[in-house]
C-alpha cells in the first residue's frame, strides 16, 4: 500500500528464515480486512509503501531450528498477531500483549496479502489444521485468523451469557461474527445495527433477532424503544469510528458493558459522568488475542455446524487485490478472499 | 453553598413528609465529602445557593404512610443516593440507577449537612442500626453512607481477588478505604499513590504494602519499576481529575482494569489504541450503589474488627462547617465529621 487508495501488487524476494523461531509459510488463502480499509483511507505517502494483510491459511515451507510441533507441508492458520504462546500474557489468553509478539506488515515482517510469509514465533503462533481438510471449509477456517476470533473476543470480553441482551454495532464481517458469537454464548436477544440489507440478512442467519438500520440519534432511539427505554446490557462495537462509540454509549443499559473490537480511529472520547461514569457502564475490548480462542472455535468449524466463512462474498487472485480493496471500500463486497 | 468557597449555615424550615414513601430523619452525625470539594472549587454563583451534604446517620422522626420496616426512634444510616431497593436495577445492586432514586441536595430534597433531612424512598434507602450501638462506632458506621461503600465499589468492580496486584490512586478517604477494601478482597500487593504522609500512613494501617509519593510521569515510572515494568492488574482511581485518569492508564497492566470512583471532572479522556484499546485495558466504575454493600460491610464495623471511621480526623459542629470545608480544602483535615 503506497498511500490511501493506492494498493499495488509487486514482485518481492521470497521471505527466508531469519530467526530460529521463524517459519516460512506458503499462502493458500488470504483476505482483506475491514481494518485494512483504515490505512486505505488514511495512509500518508510518507508512511508507504507498506506490506499489508494479516490473515492467512498456508502450508509450512521452511522451519527454523527451534520450532517444534510443526512439519513442512502442514496446513496451518495464523492468528493476525504472532506470539510466543508461553509468556505470562499468552498464558492468560492475552497474546496481543506478548512481549515477543508483533503484527504482520510491521518491523521487518511482511504482510499476508502475499504468496509467502515469514512467521516469527512460529511454534506459538501457527495452529495446525487436519491434513486433507475439505477445501470448502477453507473460508470458515480462514476466519479463525481474525474476524471470527475478533467477533468472539467482543462477546467474550462483554461477558455475554445465556439469556443476555446484546446490541452489535456494525454489519461488517467482525460485527456479523460478533452476532454469531453472542448467539453461541447464549444471548437471547441480539440487535444488529447495520444498514446493508444483504449483510443484515446474513446477520439474521447468524442469529440476530432484530435489525436496526437507523444510525445516530435515530438508531439510539430505536434500540431504546425496543428495550423498554433501557438499552441492552452488552454492546459490541465493531466499527472503530467515533460515531459508533457514541452510539454504543447511547444504547447500553446502566451497569452494562461496551466491548470494542473495531480499531479506534480516535484517541479521546466521552467517559465522564454524562456517558460512562454516571450509569456505571464499563468499557472493554481491544485487539483480539485470537490464538486464545482458535482451539475452542475450531471443532464447530471443522464439522460444518458453524459457517463463519459465509462472510466472504467475493474471491480475487493476488493480482486483483487492488480491485478487492475498491469493492470493499464501496461496500460492493462484504469481505474479499484471495486465492493463489 | 452559595458559590465556590462560600459555605454558610442558615436557618431553614424543618423538612416535612411530602410523599407517603418519605421519612424525616433527625441527623446525629454528618460529614463533608471529598466530592463536596468539587463544587467548593467550581460552583457558579448562578447555580447557588444549594443545600449540600449526602452522608448521615440519624434517628427516624417521621414516617410516611407507605413506609414499613422502620419506626420512629430507629437509628439509621442512609446511602448517599436514595433508591426504592425493589426495581430491576436495585435488585442487580445498581441502586444509583434506580428510576425512583435520586441525590440529596437536588430536586427539592435537602442536603445532609443539616439538622434534619427528608429521605425519599425511605423504606428502600435507610438501613436500621442496632439500638444502643456504642457511640464510638458512629464514625465507622457513618462511612457506610458513602466513603467505605465507594472504596469498596472501586475494588469490587475491579474484580479484586486473592493474590491480586492493585494500585490505588488518591489518599483521600475513598482512596484509603479502597485500600482497605482491596485488602479485604484478598489483594496481595496494594500500592497507594499519595503524597500526604499522615494519610499514606493510615493507608499502610489499612493494608497498603507500598506507597508512591511521586506524581505524573515520575509516579508512573515508579509503579512500573516496582512491578517488573508491567503495572498492576487493577487500578482504583479515587480522585476524579484527568491527571489521575492518565496516571491510571500509565500504571495498569495490559489486560487489567481501571475502576473509577472519583467523580470525573472531565468528560473526554484517552481511550484509543495508545491508552485503553491497544493493551485490552477495561474501564469500569461510577457512583457507588452503597446500599448494595451495607449489609455485607456492616458486621465487621459493628464488631470493631474494621475501623473505616479512622478517616475522620476532625470534628466540627454544624456552625463550624465552613471551617470544615476550609480545613479539607487546605488538606489540613482528611475528612471532617459534623456532630449535633
Interface residues (C-beta under 8 A of the other chain):
Chain A: X89 X92 X94 X96 X97 X157 X245 X254 X255 X260 X263 X264 X266 X267 X268 X269 X270 X271 X272 X273 X274 X275 X276 X277 X278 X279 X280 X281 X282 X283 X284 X285 X286 X287 X289
Chain B: X89 X92 X94 X96 X97 X157 X254 X255 X260 X263 X264 X266 X267 X268 X269 X270 X271 X272 X273 X274 X275 X276 X277 X278 X279 X280 X281 X282 X283 X284 X285 X286 X287 X289
